[in-house]
């Protein structure tokens, strides 16, 4: 075995020769000689900071092939081990370890690598201190072994997996976080003492000095696919190419030609009658590869300047989805400045062109960034440009302050409109588990970022003050291991001086000693207006309302796992006078550690459901919605996976009355006729995946779905039964992709 030099130290540098690591899951002292040895794991769930209940050791070693990490996790017979097999990017409560790395040590972007005790893996990108996105998949090595007293993991993270700053010498500095989770209790112990439940997480990783290595990579991934449409008796065949080139740590380019984004993942069914768009995350590999640099978010839910689901989304001419011809993305760094360039083009006359530029500069306790997006939409004679600046400031260990300023310029058919938005949010960590947060947001009337980005609404002036208290230590006799209470007051007005709502929120988040999770919340909303309901035809006055929410999740115990959700809801013109509900239950039964089946039901009733009809006419309905879900997950060895997913949805709406919105905002009863309606929706998918090699797959996917709407009311059993007969689409997709690394 070849010799490598490794340097790790807290206060200085210690070097020693070390043998190359064979990633087999068995921690051989000879292989890990000279590695940084970590034993001080402290509890972070619950966040007490006390020593972990079970000893955990870790080793950190830089090698020419990548960053090597090993864990040895003591877990005697008295602490049950989870044997459940999990698929990639799992979220089940199982025994696992996490390695998180901030390669540049600037608190901007981190990478999470998770390995379960049964050899399942997950990886994610961390941005905005504590926001995880598991849509990204990286190519890294791992192995697991176990004995009677412990289980061990070895990982090797290649240097080409992420862009990095150029090192100034033969040493480089990065920040690392390690943790271990005991699935049967939910206890998480970590080194260093950092927690993603705090506002600052990524910045609190431990700085480590190590030898500087670089790796070059050229990866070419061709694909072929065939799709047969059984409804229209049509067949379609495609081929394309993805390329990843990384000559060094400071430059990386990914490109795709004639990409195939055939649906191998199934989105959940959504029926949306509101004026705001439903946000759906992007799982397409090209758009998740090193996308963290392009993150530009605000405190508004899911908002971002580059929402990649726009690319290849519904075409501007209304004829299906846009056809992406090519896309390219470049990430790199020059000194302490990171940069990113993004471009994508769609075909045909209705095709759009997307461009984005990202710059970020690190100043130790501060980061300053710039984001520019531009979209050309020739079919609409529209060009949209958005420019934003972001500033993250960590003046002390207790404060974290984030500021965003951005504006849009829209040119359409000879007219130009400009809008501005600005947000600031500040988090303050106090003593004895107390925290405070302040948020302020302003979005102008003419702010438009949704050509390339996502913003649920403009015309907003929002303020909130949030206080949290963590009770990390609970009595030994308590069924809870930790609780966190939260109180929040907020006020929201549009740019015309109208109050949208004042709100008081109280919630409690609890973790139980058996690994279960509870969350309860109460919202009280003051009277205000709904200025979106009529789509620009007047604001509607709304009375005060409230809702109460409860959620409980129990991970696998024996052969069963359970999830429960309940909500009491008021609203509409009735305000708090009429109470609706929502209930959901899902159970999973494990036939074996590798094979599970699940089933769930959902039902809700909204006593005063307001739906826009036309101009200033709205309808009030008694709305009811039902979902039935079922499926199976079968992990066939380490390379194969079979998933079946069924979702059936039914909605029934009984018309109660029509209203016209007066200029004063009052909803006045009207003689206009509004009709009852009902609808059914079906989504069904069978997906088989075989991993030929890392990031190389064979997919065989059968999918069927349909949608039907009726101008009459119907009962749940009939609507759900109707949904199973829907067949607007029925397709069989076969896709083969293989990654060649040169």
Secondary structure, 3 states (H helix, E strand, C coil): CCEEEEEECCCCCEEEEEECCCCCCCCCCCCCCCCEEECCCEEEECCCCCECCCCEEEEEEEECCEEEEEEEEECCCCCCCCCCCCCCCCCCCCCEEEEEEECCCCCCEEEEEEEECCCCEEEEEEECCCEEECCCCCCCEEEEEECCCEEEEEEEECHHHCCCCCCCCCEEEEEEEEEEECCCCCCEEEECCCCCCCCCCHHHCEEEEEECCCCCEEEEEEEEEEEEECCCCEEEEEEEEEEEEEEECCEEEEEEECCCCCCCCCCCCCCCCCCCCCCCCCCCHHHHCCCHHHCCECCCCCCECCCHHHCCCECCCCCCECCEEEEEEEEEEECCEEEEEEEEEECCCCCEEEEEEEEEEECCCEEEEEEEEEEEEHHHCEEEEEEEEEEEECCCCCEEEEEEEEEEEEEECCEEEEEEEEEEEEEEECCCCEEEEEEEEEECCCCCCCCCCECCCCCEEEEEEEEEEEECCCCCCCCEEEEEEEEEEEEEECCCCCEEEEEEEEEEEEEECCCCEEEEEEEEECCEEECCCCCCCCCEEECCEEEEEEEEEEEEECCEEEEEEEEEECCHHHHHHCCEEEEEEEEEEECCCCEEEEEEEEEEEEEEEEEEEECCEEEEEEEEEEEEEEEEEEEECCCEEEEEEEEEEEEEEEEEEEEEECCCCCEEEECCCCCCEEEEEEEEEEEEEEEEECCEEEEEEEEEEEEEEECCCCCHHHHHHHHHCCCCEEEEEEEEEEEEEC
